[in-house]
């Protein structure tokens, strides 16, 4: 009886904590951010860079997964999936920019070599 009296408040506390933590609002801001990052990567030309295209594809798949999770009110998992989608999309942007910088440097080097050869 004494054990039951001691454990009863503990059980109520655990139940209340579980109930309070159960509702997580839909991560709509994170969804918008992941979609924007994905769009940016595509606009920069991620489709022409294989490694960037892979990360864009992963981000798009994760966004789809997150939308399904949100429909099922699994917003906490959706938020985590969207964090990963954002990271993949942002990585795609960086990879495209790196490729653009590398191409620009190669062209500048080639122009310098050609200019020196012409003198």
GICOR-V706345 format. One record per run of one state. SS is the DSSP state (H for helix, E for strand, C for the rest). FROM is the first residue (numbers start at 0). TO is the last residue. Records with the same first field share a line. If there is no record, write none. Layout:
SS: FROM-TO, FROM-TO
//
This chain:
C: 0-0, 22-26, 44-44, 48-48, 71-73, 118-118
H: 1-21, 27-43, 45-47, 49-70, 74-117
//
